[in-house]
Amino acid sequence: MRAFRRLIDAIEAEGSAALVTLARVEGSSPREAGARMVVRPSGGFYGTIGGGALEFAALDAAQAALRAGRGPAFRRSLALGPELGQCCGGRVEWRVETFDARDLDDLSTLAIADGGGSATLRARLGPDGRIERALRAVEDEEPRWTRQPGDGGWIEPIGTSARAVYLFGAGHVGRALALALAPLPFAVRWIDSRRDAFPAVAPANVALVFAPEPAAEIAGAPDGALVIVMTHSHALDLEIVAAALSAGRFGFVGLIGSSTKRARFLSQMRAAGLSEAALARLVCPIGVADLESKDPAVIAASTAAQLLIVSERLGAEARGDVPRKRASIRTPA
C-alpha cells in the first residue's frame, strides 16, 4: 500500500487523515512491524494491521485523533491476549499520526519516493511531538524496519522491491497468471510471439512484450528473475527453457506440463549438451503440491503461491536469514 499517496488522497477529499503504524511487534502477531492503515474522517480506511479486535481498537484510536485535530503522534502498547482477547499471544505497539493540508508538500515528497521502488526513510520524533522523516540512501537490497540507537529514531522501508517475472505465453493459463500476479510484489514482463494473443489491457505491474523470437528475451532478464514458460508451442517452450537453464543465473525456471513433458525435455536438453546441474534446476510441473486441477485459474493461483514462496526464500538467502519451514512446493525431481 502506498500510504503517503493514500494520505494525500484522503486529505484532498476530506481535509484530514490519520496514519496507523505497527511500530513494534514482540512474539506472535497478525502483522509485522511497519504494517499500516490510512484512516479517513468518514470512517473509510486502506490497508490493515491484522484485523480483529486489534484493528478495531486502532481504528477507534485513529478516529479519536482525527476529531482532536492535527497534533502530536501518540503510541500505545497492547498485549494481544490479556487486553484484546486475541490468541496470538504477542505484544504490539501502534503509532497514530494525523495530517491535514499543512502536510501536503512533505507528503508529496514521500509519496514520490514511495512510488519509485524500494527506499528507506530516517524517522524520529520531533520537538513538537510529530514525526520527522527524511529520505535515506538504501544500504542493502531489502531494508527492514529497525530502531536506531541514540535519539530513539528508526528506519522505515517504503515502496516495494518487486522481483522480476518473465512470463512466456499469453494463452489461457498465461492470462490467468498475469491477473493472479497483479496485486503481488512482482514486475511481470509478459512475452508472446503473437501480437494478437494479448488482452487489450493489462495490470499496472505487467508489461506486454511482442517478441518474434521470445527466447532472445532471456538475455536481457536480470539475475534472480523468475522465469515461467507456457507458450503455445512445445518447440518454443524447449528453446526458452534451454536458454534460461544455460544462463544459470535465475531464481526459478518453471515449465507448465506433466512429468512426462519434463522427462522428454530433459532428454532433449541432455543430448544438446546441457549439464546435469543445469537440468536439475528445471521445475515441471509448476505450482504447489497436491493441487491437481487443470483449470487455468487454479493453475495460476497455485503458481502464484509458488512464486511467492520462492521469492521470499531468495530474499531470505540474500539477507542471510535462516529460512523458516515452508509449505511444500514442487521442485525438480
KEKE-3310 file (N, C-alpha, C; in steps of 0.2 Angstrom, whole numbers, plus 5000, padded with zeros to 4 digits):
npx = (5004:5003:5006:5008:5003:4990:4987:4987:4977:4966:4966:4964:4952:4944:4949:4958:4968:4972:4987:4990:5002:5010:5022:5031:5033:5032:5034:5021:5011:4998:5002:5017:5030:5029:5018:5003:4989:4978:4967:4952:4942:4928:4927:4931:4945:4961:4972:4979:4982:4981:4968:4953:4951:4962:4963:4951:4952:4962:4957:4947:4955:4962:4951:4947:4959:4958:4947:4951:4960:4974:4989:5002:5010:5005:5007:5003:5004:5000:4995:4991:4983:4979:4973:4966:4959:4964:4971:4984:4995:5006:5014:5010:5015:5007:5007:4999:4997:4992:4986:4985:4980:4991:5002:5004:5014:5026:5021:5019:5032:5037:5028:5032:5044:5039:5033:5043:5049:5060:5064:5071:5067:5073:5067:5061:5056:5050:5053:5041:5033:5028:5031:5046:5052:5065:5072:5083:5099:5098:5106:5106:5099:5086:5079:5075:5062:5069:5074:5084:5099:5103:5095:5083:5077:5071:5072:5062:5056:5050:5039:5041:5050:5050:5051:5057:5048:5048:5036:5032:5021:5004:4992:4978:4981:4992:4986:4978:4987:4994:4985:4983:4995:4994:4991:5002:5020:5028:5036:5031:5036:5028:5028:5025:5025:5015:5006:4992:4988:4988:4978:4967:4970:4981:4987:4994:5007:5012:5020:5017:5025:5028:5037:5045:5055:5055:5064:5075:5073:5078:5091:5091:5085:5085:5098:5092:5079:5062:5057:5044:5037:5026:5021:5012:5018:5027:5040:5045:5044:5054:5065:5066:5066:5079:5087:5086:5090:5103:5109:5110:5107:5096:5082:5072:5066:5052:5041:5026:5017:5017:5025:5029:5032:5042:5052:5054:5059:5071:5078:5080:5087:5098:5104:5108:5119:5117:5122:5120:5119:5113:5101:5095:5089:5077:5059:5045:5031:5023:5018:5010:5012:5000:4989:4979:4970:4967:4961:4963:4963:4965:4978:4985:4983:4990:5003:5006:5006:5017:5028:5028:5033:5045:5051:5052:5060:5072:5074:5077:5088:5097:5098:5104:5096:5090:5080:5063:5052:5043:5028:5026:5032:5032:5047:5062:5064)
npy = (4994:5011:5022:5035:5042:5038:5045:5058:5058:5056:5068:5078:5075:5074:5083:5079:5066:5050:5041:5025:5015:4999:5000:4992:4975:4961:4944:4933:4939:4946:4954:4961:4972:4989:4987:4996:5007:5019:5031:5038:5053:5050:5037:5028:5017:5011:4997:4986:4981:4969:4965:4960:4962:4970:4978:4985:4992:5000:5008:5015:5023:5030:5038:5045:5053:5060:5068:5076:5084:5090:5085:5080:5065:5049:5034:5017:5003:4986:4970:4956:4945:4946:4960:4961:4950:4941:4927:4927:4930:4938:4955:4971:4987:5002:5016:5032:5045:5061:5071:5085:5098:5106:5098:5093:5096:5090:5077:5074:5073:5062:5053:5052:5046:5034:5028:5025:5013:5002:5010:5019:5028:5039:5041:5051:5057:5073:5089:5095:5084:5078:5067:5067:5064:5059:5056:5042:5035:5019:5005:4992:4978:4974:4983:4984:4987:4995:4999:5013:5016:5029:5043:5038:5036:5028:5017:5017:5006:5010:5009:4997:4982:4975:4958:4952:4944:4934:4930:4919:4917:4919:4912:4904:4900:4908:4921:4920:4919:4931:4940:4934:4938:4951:4959:4957:4957:4958:4962:4960:4954:4951:4940:4936:4928:4931:4944:4947:4939:4945:4953:4967:4976:4977:4972:4985:4982:4974:4972:4971:4962:4960:4948:4942:4933:4925:4918:4925:4935:4931:4934:4948:4947:4951:4945:4933:4933:4927:4914:4909:4897:4895:4893:4892:4883:4868:4866:4879:4881:4873:4879:4891:4887:4880:4890:4898:4889:4887:4899:4900:4909:4912:4914:4905:4893:4888:4877:4874:4859:4841:4827:4819:4827:4834:4825:4822:4834:4835:4825:4829:4841:4836:4829:4839:4844:4851:4853:4842:4848:4860:4855:4850:4861:4864:4866:4857:4848:4864:4874:4873:4858:4845:4850:4847:4851:4856:4868:4884:4895:4889:4883:4895:4902:4893:4893:4906:4906:4898:4905:4916:4910:4905:4918:4924:4915:4917:4931:4930:4922:4931:4941:4933:4927:4914:4902:4900:4886:4880:4879:4864:4864:4860:4854:4851:4835)
npz = (5000:4995:5006:5009:4997:4998:5010:5005:4995:5004:5012:5002:4998:5010:5020:5031:5038:5045:5050:5054:5062:5064:5076:5083:5086:5097:5099:5094:5081:5071:5060:5053:5060:5054:5046:5040:5041:5033:5038:5036:5040:5038:5040:5032:5027:5022:5019:5032:5049:5054:5057:5066:5084:5087:5076:5076:5088:5085:5074:5081:5089:5080:5074:5085:5087:5075:5077:5087:5080:5070:5078:5090:5087:5094:5104:5108:5118:5117:5124:5116:5120:5134:5134:5123:5120:5110:5102:5098:5106:5107:5109:5104:5097:5093:5082:5080:5069:5064:5050:5039:5027:5029:5028:5015:5006:5011:5012:4998:4993:5000:4995:4981:4983:4988:4978:4969:4969:4980:4995:5009:5024:5036:5052:5066:5082:5083:5091:5093:5095:5084:5070:5061:5045:5033:5018:5015:5010:5002:5010:5009:5000:5004:5014:5031:5044:5057:5073:5079:5088:5101:5097:5098:5086:5070:5056:5041:5029:5013:4998:4986:4983:4969:4962:4947:4935:4922:4910:4899:4886:4881:4883:4889:4902:4904:4904:4915:4925:4924:4929:4942:4947:4948:4960:4968:4974:4961:4946:4931:4915:4901:4888:4871:4855:4847:4842:4843:4854:4866:4879:4878:4888:4903:4919:4930:4934:4924:4909:4892:4880:4863:4855:4842:4842:4856:4865:4864:4873:4885:4887:4891:4904:4921:4934:4945:4942:4940:4930:4919:4909:4896:4883:4867:4860:4860:4855:4855:4869:4873:4868:4875:4888:4888:4885:4897:4907:4903:4906:4920:4930:4936:4948:4947:4936:4928:4920:4912:4912:4911:4921:4912:4900:4906:4907:4894:4889:4897:4892:4879:4881:4887:4878:4870:4876:4889:4906:4920:4932:4927:4922:4933:4939:4933:4935:4934:4934:4937:4951:4968:4978:4977:4972:4959:4949:4932:4928:4922:4931:4943:4941:4939:4952:4960:4955:4957:4971:4973:4967:4976:4987:4983:4980:4992:4999:4992:4995:5009:5008:5002:5012:5022:5031:5042:5035:5037:5041:5027:5017:5006:4990:4972:4966:4957:4951)
capx = (5000:5007:5002:5008:4998:4983:4986:4986:4970:4961:4966:4961:4944:4940:4953:4962:4968:4977:4991:4991:5008:5013:5029:5035:5030:5035:5031:5016:5007:4995:5006:5024:5032:5029:5011:5000:4982:4977:4960:4948:4937:4922:4927:4935:4952:4965:4977:4977:4987:4980:4961:4951:4950:4967:4962:4945:4954:4966:4953:4944:4960:4963:4945:4948:4964:4956:4942:4955:4964:4981:4993:5007:5009:5004:5008:5000:5007:4995:4996:4985:4979:4975:4970:4961:4956:4966:4975:4991:5000:5011:5013:5011:5014:5005:5008:4994:4998:4986:4989:4980:4983:4998:5007:5003:5020:5030:5018:5020:5039:5037:5024:5036:5049:5036:5031:5048:5053:5062:5068:5070:5066:5075:5062:5062:5051:5052:5052:5033:5029:5026:5037:5050:5055:5069:5075:5090:5102:5097:5112:5105:5093:5079:5079:5070:5060:5073:5075:5091:5102:5104:5090:5077:5074:5070:5072:5056:5056:5044:5039:5041:5055:5047:5055:5056:5045:5047:5031:5032:5015:4998:4987:4973:4984:4996:4981:4976:4993:4996:4980:4985:5001:4993:4992:5008:5026:5031:5036:5030:5037:5024:5031:5022:5027:5008:5004:4985:4986:4987:4972:4968:4973:4985:4988:4999:5014:5013:5022:5016:5030:5028:5044:5045:5060:5054:5070:5080:5072:5081:5097:5090:5082:5090:5099:5087:5072:5059:5055:5039:5036:5019:5019:5008:5022:5032:5047:5047:5045:5060:5070:5066:5069:5086:5091:5086:5094:5110:5111:5112:5108:5089:5080:5067:5064:5047:5038:5020:5016:5017:5031:5031:5034:5048:5057:5056:5063:5077:5082:5082:5092:5104:5108:5111:5125:5117:5124:5115:5117:5108:5095:5091:5085:5070:5053:5040:5025:5024:5013:5011:5010:4993:4983:4979:4966:4969:4958:4968:4963:4968:4985:4988:4983:4995:5009:5007:5009:5024:5032:5029:5037:5052:5054:5053:5066:5078:5076:5080:5095:5101:5099:5107:5092:5088:5073:5058:5049:5038:5023:5029:5031:5035:5054:5065:5064)
capy = (5000:5017:5025:5043:5043:5037:5051:5064:5057:5057:5075:5082:5073:5076:5088:5077:5059:5048:5035:5020:5010:4995:5002:4987:4968:4956:4937:4932:4945:4945:4958:4963:4979:4993:4987:5002:5009:5026:5031:5044:5055:5047:5030:5023:5016:5007:4994:4983:4980:4962:4963:4958:4967:4975:4983:4989:4997:5005:5012:5019:5027:5035:5042:5050:5058:5065:5073:5081:5088:5088:5086:5076:5057:5045:5027:5013:4996:4981:4963:4954:4941:4949:4966:4961:4943:4938:4921:4927:4929:4943:4962:4976:4994:5005:5023:5036:5051:5065:5075:5089:5102:5109:5092:5090:5097:5085:5070:5073:5071:5055:5049:5051:5041:5028:5025:5024:5007:5001:5016:5020:5034:5040:5044:5052:5061:5080:5093:5096:5078:5075:5063:5070:5059:5061:5051:5040:5031:5012:5002:4985:4977:4974:4987:4982:4991:4994:5005:5016:5019:5036:5048:5034:5036:5022:5016:5015:5005:5011:5007:4989:4979:4970:4954:4952:4938:4934:4925:4917:4913:4923:4908:4904:4900:4914:4927:4919:4920:4938:4943:4932:4941:4959:4963:4954:4961:4956:4966:4955:4955:4946:4939:4931:4930:4933:4951:4947:4935:4949:4956:4975:4980:4973:4975:4990:4979:4969:4975:4967:4962:4956:4947:4937:4927:4925:4915:4931:4940:4928:4938:4954:4946:4952:4940:4932:4934:4920:4913:4904:4896:4891:4896:4888:4878:4864:4868:4886:4880:4870:4884:4896:4883:4878:4896:4900:4885:4888:4905:4898:4915:4914:4911:4900:4891:4884:4875:4871:4852:4835:4824:4816:4833:4836:4819:4822:4840:4834:4820:4833:4846:4832:4827:4845:4846:4854:4849:4839:4854:4865:4852:4849:4867:4864:4864:4855:4853:4870:4875:4870:4851:4842:4854:4843:4854:4859:4874:4889:4899:4886:4883:4902:4903:4888:4895:4912:4905:4895:4911:4920:4906:4906:4924:4925:4912:4921:4937:4927:4920:4937:4944:4929:4925:4907:4901:4896:4880:4882:4874:4861:4866:4856:4855:4847:4828)
capz = (5000:4995:5012:5008:4992:5001:5014:5001:4993:5009:5014:4997:4998:5017:5024:5035:5038:5051:5048:5060:5060:5069:5077:5087:5087:5101:5100:5089:5079:5064:5055:5055:5061:5048:5043:5040:5039:5032:5040:5034:5045:5036:5043:5027:5028:5017:5022:5038:5053:5056:5058:5073:5089:5087:5071:5078:5093:5081:5070:5086:5091:5074:5074:5091:5085:5069:5080:5091:5076:5069:5084:5091:5087:5100:5103:5113:5118:5119:5124:5112:5123:5140:5133:5117:5119:5104:5104:5095:5112:5107:5111:5098:5099:5087:5082:5076:5067:5060:5044:5036:5021:5030:5027:5008:5002:5014:5010:4991:4993:5002:4990:4975:4985:4990:4971:4964:4971:4987:4998:5016:5027:5043:5055:5073:5085:5083:5097:5093:5096:5077:5067:5056:5041:5028:5013:5017:5005:5004:5010:5007:4995:5007:5020:5036:5049:5063:5078:5079:5095:5101:5098:5098:5079:5067:5049:5038:5022:5009:4992:4985:4979:4965:4959:4940:4932:4914:4909:4892:4884:4883:4882:4894:4909:4905:4906:4922:4929:4924:4933:4949:4950:4948:4967:4972:4973:4956:4940:4926:4908:4898:4882:4867:4848:4843:4845:4845:4859:4872:4880:4876:4894:4907:4926:4930:4935:4919:4903:4887:4875:4857:4853:4836:4845:4863:4868:4864:4879:4891:4888:4895:4910:4927:4938:4951:4939:4940:4923:4919:4902:4895:4876:4863:4856:4864:4852:4858:4876:4874:4866:4880:4894:4887:4886:4904:4911:4901:4909:4926:4935:4938:4954:4946:4929:4928:4914:4913:4909:4916:4922:4905:4897:4909:4905:4887:4888:4900:4887:4873:4883:4889:4871:4867:4880:4895:4911:4924:4936:4924:4921:4939:4941:4930:4939:4930:4934:4941:4956:4974:4978:4979:4968:4953:4944:4926:4927:4921:4937:4949:4940:4941:4959:4963:4953:4960:4978:4972:4966:4982:4992:4980:4980:4999:5001:4989:4999:5015:5007:5001:5019:5026:5036:5042:5032:5041:5037:5022:5013:5001:4983:4968:4965:4952:4954)
cpx = (5004:5004:5002:5004:4991:4982:4984:4979:4965:4961:4963:4954:4941:4944:4958:4963:4973:4981:4992:4997:5009:5020:5034:5030:5034:5031:5026:5011:5004:4998:5013:5025:5032:5022:5007:4993:4982:4969:4958:4943:4930:4921:4930:4942:4955:4971:4974:4983:4986:4973:4959:4950:4956:4966:4956:4947:4958:4962:4949:4949:4961:4957:4945:4953:4962:4951:4945:4959:4971:4985:4999:5005:5008:5005:5004:5003:5001:4997:4990:4981:4975:4971:4965:4958:4958:4971:4982:4996:5005:5009:5014:5011:5012:5006:5002:4997:4992:4989:4983:4983:4990:5004:5008:5010:5025:5028:5019:5028:5040:5033:5028:5041:5045:5034:5036:5052:5055:5066:5067:5070:5070:5070:5064:5057:5054:5051:5045:5029:5027:5032:5040:5053:5059:5072:5082:5092:5100:5104:5112:5099:5086:5079:5074:5068:5065:5073:5083:5093:5102:5098:5083:5073:5074:5071:5065:5057:5050:5045:5040:5047:5052:5052:5053:5053:5045:5042:5030:5025:5009:4992:4982:4976:4989:4992:4979:4981:4995:4991:4981:4991:5000:4994:4998:5015:5030:5031:5036:5031:5033:5025:5027:5024:5020:5006:4997:4983:4985:4980:4973:4971:4976:4985:4994:5006:5016:5015:5021:5022:5029:5035:5043:5050:5060:5060:5075:5079:5076:5088:5097:5087:5087:5092:5094:5080:5069:5056:5050:5037:5030:5017:5014:5011:5027:5039:5049:5048:5052:5066:5071:5069:5076:5090:5091:5090:5101:5113:5113:5112:5101:5087:5075:5066:5059:5044:5031:5020:5017:5024:5034:5035:5041:5054:5059:5061:5070:5081:5084:5088:5099:5108:5111:5117:5124:5119:5119:5114:5112:5101:5091:5087:5078:5064:5048:5037:5027:5018:5014:5009:5003:4988:4984:4975:4969:4966:4963:4969:4966:4976:4988:4988:4989:5002:5011:5010:5016:5029:5033:5034:5044:5055:5056:5059:5073:5079:5079:5087:5100:5102:5103:5103:5091:5081:5069:5055:5043:5033:5027:5027:5034:5042:5056:5066:5071)
cpy = (5006:5022:5033:5045:5043:5043:5057:5064:5059:5065:5079:5080:5075:5080:5086:5069:5057:5042:5031:5015:5006:4996:4997:4980:4964:4949:4937:4937:4944:4949:4959:4971:4983:4992:4993:5002:5016:5026:5038:5046:5052:5040:5025:5022:5011:5004:4990:4982:4973:4960:4962:4964:4972:4980:4988:4994:5002:5010:5017:5025:5033:5040:5047:5055:5063:5070:5078:5086:5087:5090:5081:5068:5054:5038:5023:5006:4991:4974:4960:4949:4944:4955:4966:4955:4940:4933:4921:4927:4934:4950:4966:4983:4998:5013:5027:5043:5054:5070:5079:5093:5105:5104:5090:5091:5091:5078:5069:5071:5064:5050:5047:5045:5034:5024:5024:5018:5007:5007:5015:5027:5034:5044:5045:5057:5068:5083:5094:5090:5074:5071:5066:5064:5062:5055:5049:5035:5023:5009:4995:4984:4977:4977:4985:4987:4990:5000:5007:5018:5026:5040:5044:5034:5029:5022:5013:5013:5007:5009:4999:4987:4973:4965:4953:4945:4939:4928:4925:4913:4917:4919:4909:4904:4906:4920:4926:4921:4928:4942:4941:4936:4949:4962:4961:4958:4958:4961:4961:4957:4949:4945:4934:4933:4931:4939:4951:4943:4939:4952:4964:4979:4975:4976:4980:4987:4974:4973:4969:4968:4957:4955:4941:4931:4928:4923:4921:4935:4937:4932:4944:4953:4947:4945:4939:4932:4927:4919:4907:4903:4892:4894:4891:4883:4874:4865:4874:4885:4878:4875:4889:4893:4882:4885:4899:4896:4886:4894:4904:4904:4917:4911:4905:4899:4886:4883:4871:4864:4847:4832:4821:4821:4834:4831:4820:4828:4839:4830:4824:4838:4842:4831:4833:4848:4850:4850:4847:4844:4859:4862:4851:4855:4868:4862:4863:4848:4859:4870:4872:4863:4850:4846:4851:4846:4857:4865:4880:4893:4896:4885:4890:4903:4899:4891:4902:4911:4902:4901:4915:4916:4906:4912:4926:4921:4915:4927:4935:4925:4926:4941:4940:4927:4917:4906:4897:4890:4882:4877:4871:4863:4861:4858:4850:4840:4825)
cpz = (5000:5000:5011:5003:4994:5006:5010:4998:4998:5011:5008:4997:5005:5022:5029:5035:5043:5048:5055:5058:5066:5070:5080:5087:5091:5101:5093:5087:5072:5059:5058:5057:5055:5045:5045:5038:5038:5033:5039:5039:5044:5038:5038:5029:5023:5021:5028:5042:5057:5057:5065:5077:5089:5082:5073:5083:5090:5077:5075:5088:5086:5073:5079:5089:5080:5072:5084:5086:5075:5075:5084:5089:5093:5099:5109:5112:5121:5119:5121:5115:5129:5139:5127:5116:5113:5106:5101:5101:5112:5110:5105:5101:5092:5088:5078:5075:5063:5055:5042:5030:5022:5029:5020:5005:5005:5012:5002:4990:4995:4997:4984:4977:4985:4983:4967:4966:4978:4989:5005:5018:5034:5047:5063:5075:5086:5090:5098:5094:5089:5074:5061:5052:5035:5024:5015:5011:5007:5004:5009:5003:4998:5013:5025:5041:5055:5067:5078:5086:5095:5103:5098:5091:5076:5059:5046:5031:5019:5002:4992:4981:4975:4962:4952:4939:4925:4913:4901:4890:4886:4881:4888:4901:4910:4907:4913:4927:4930:4929:4941:4951:4950:4955:4971:4970:4968:4950:4934:4919:4905:4891:4878:4859:4844:4846:4847:4850:4866:4873:4879:4882:4898:4914:4926:4931:4930:4912:4897:4882:4869:4855:4848:4838:4852:4867:4869:4870:4885:4892:4892:4902:4916:4931:4944:4948:4940:4933:4922:4911:4901:4888:4873:4859:4860:4861:4855:4866:4877:4873:4872:4887:4894:4888:4893:4908:4910:4905:4916:4931:4937:4944:4953:4939:4929:4921:4915:4909:4914:4917:4916:4901:4899:4907:4898:4886:4891:4895:4881:4875:4885:4883:4868:4871:4886:4901:4916:4930:4934:4924:4927:4942:4938:4934:4934:4933:4938:4946:4963:4974:4980:4976:4961:4947:4938:4924:4927:4928:4942:4947:4941:4948:4962:4961:4956:4968:4978:4971:4972:4987:4989:4981:4988:5001:4998:4992:5005:5014:5006:5007:5023:5032:5036:5040:5037:5037:5033:5020:5008:4994:4978:4966:4960:4955:4954)
residu = (MET:ARG:ALA:PHE:ARG:ARG:LEU:ILE:ASP:ALA:ILE:GLU:ALA:GLU:GLY:SER:ALA:ALA:LEU:VAL:THR:LEU:ALA:ARG:VAL:GLU:GLY:SER:SER:PRO:ARG:GLU:ALA:GLY:ALA:ARG:MET:VAL:VAL:ARG:PRO:SER:GLY:GLY:PHE:TYR:GLY:THR:ILE:GLY:GLY:GLY:ALA:LEU:GLU:PHE:ALA:ALA:LEU:ASP:ALA:ALA:GLN:ALA:ALA:LEU:ARG:ALA:GLY:ARG:GLY:PRO:ALA:PHE:ARG:ARG:SER:LEU:ALA:LEU:GLY:PRO:GLU:LEU:GLY:GLN:CYS:CYS:GLY:GLY:ARG:VAL:GLU:TRP:ARG:VAL:GLU:THR:PHE:ASP:ALA:ARG:ASP:LEU:ASP:ASP:LEU:SER:THR:LEU:ALA:ILE:ALA:ASP:GLY:GLY:GLY:SER:ALA:THR:LEU:ARG:ALA:ARG:LEU:GLY:PRO:ASP:GLY:ARG:ILE:GLU:ARG:ALA:LEU:ARG:ALA:VAL:GLU:ASP:GLU:GLU:PRO:ARG:TRP:THR:ARG:GLN:PRO:GLY:ASP:GLY:GLY:TRP:ILE:GLU:PRO:ILE:GLY:THR:SER:ALA:ARG:ALA:VAL:TYR:LEU:PHE:GLY:ALA:GLY:HIS:VAL:GLY:ARG:ALA:LEU:ALA:LEU:ALA:LEU:ALA:PRO:LEU:PRO:PHE:ALA:VAL:ARG:TRP:ILE:ASP:SER:ARG:ARG:ASP:ALA:PHE:PRO:ALA:VAL:ALA:PRO:ALA:ASN:VAL:ALA:LEU:VAL:PHE:ALA:PRO:GLU:PRO:ALA:ALA:GLU:ILE:ALA:GLY:ALA:PRO:ASP:GLY:ALA:LEU:VAL:ILE:VAL:MET:THR:HIS:SER:HIS:ALA:LEU:ASP:LEU:GLU:ILE:VAL:ALA:ALA:ALA:LEU:SER:ALA:GLY:ARG:PHE:GLY:PHE:VAL:GLY:LEU:ILE:GLY:SER:SER:THR:LYS:ARG:ALA:ARG:PHE:LEU:SER:GLN:MET:ARG:ALA:ALA:GLY:LEU:SER:GLU:ALA:ALA:LEU:ALA:ARG:LEU:VAL:CYS:PRO:ILE:GLY:VAL:ALA:ASP:LEU:GLU:SER:LYS:ASP:PRO:ALA:VAL:ILE:ALA:ALA:SER:THR:ALA:ALA:GLN:LEU:LEU:ILE:VAL:SER:GLU:ARG:LEU:GLY:ALA:GLU:ALA:ARG:GLY:ASP:VAL:PRO:ARG:LYS:ARG:ALA:SER:ILE:ARG:THR:PRO:ALA)
# end
